[in-house]
């Protein structure tokens, strides 16, 4: 394999990998999520954003995932996980960064 081929492959892989962090995956179910649990939000931490807890669909049931700190991204805002009703189904949109 030539040096040029290797370098092109590395550049292509590097260009594709950052996009993986922006993939938004959702799920649709017929079971409504329970009411959110009450969480005590800790005091602010410099350089971090609080991602509130949410109900996740796992193994055929809703499971609570507690809130946690995530490293902030300057110029972006965190959009928390949420469930939306669409007719007879419930759609879970994963939390994500928005520019």
N, C-alpha and C positions, 0 to 999 in steps of 0.2 A: 504494500500500500504506500502510495507516495505521500510526502509531507503535505502537499497541497490538499489531497483527499482527507487526510487526518484533520488538518486545520479547518477545512470546510465543515466536516462532521461535528467538530467541537463547537464551532460557531453556531451551527444550526441547533444543536442540542441546547446550548446556552440561551438561544432566543426562545426556545419552546418552554423551557422549565419555568421561568417566571410566570407564565400564563397559567400554570397549574394552580397557583395560589388564588386565582380569581374565579375559578370555576364555581358556579353556584349550583348546588344540588338541592332539589326539593323532593317532597314525597306527598302523595295524596292518600288519605285514608277516609273511612266512613265513620270513625269513632271520634267524637269531639274531644279536644283536650280538656283536662280539668282546669279549674281556675288557677292562675299562677300562685305559687307559694310566696309567702312574705319573706323577704330577705332583708337583712340589715346590711346596707351598703357601707363598707369601710371608708374611713377618711380618704380623700384624694391622694394619689401617689404621683409624683412628678414623672412624666414620660410614659404614663400608662392611662388606659381608658377602661372603665368598668363595663364588662359585658354581662348584662343581667341573666339570671337563670331562665330556663325555658323547659317546656315539656318536649322530649324527643320520642319518636316512635321507634321502639326497639323490641324485637322478638314478639310482635303482635300486641304490644301494649305501650301505654305512655309511661315514660320514665323521666323523673325530674333530674335535670342537669343544673347544678348550682352555678351561680354567677362566679366570674373570675376576672382577674386583671389581664389585659392584653397590651402589648407594646403599641403606643400610639404611632400613627403615620401622619406626619405633618401635611396639611393640605387636604386631608380626608376626614370623614366622620364615620363613626361606627353605626351601622343600622342593625339593631338587635334581631335575633331569631323571632319569628312570629308565625302564627297560624291564621289563615284566612278561610272563610267559608266560601265554597263555590258550589252552589246548588246543594246536592246531597253529600258532597265530599268536603273534606278539610285539607287544605294545602299548607304544608310547612315550608316556609322560605328560610333558608339558613342565614345566620348573621353574616354580614359582609361589610367591607369598606366601600364607601361611595365618595367620588370626587366631586 
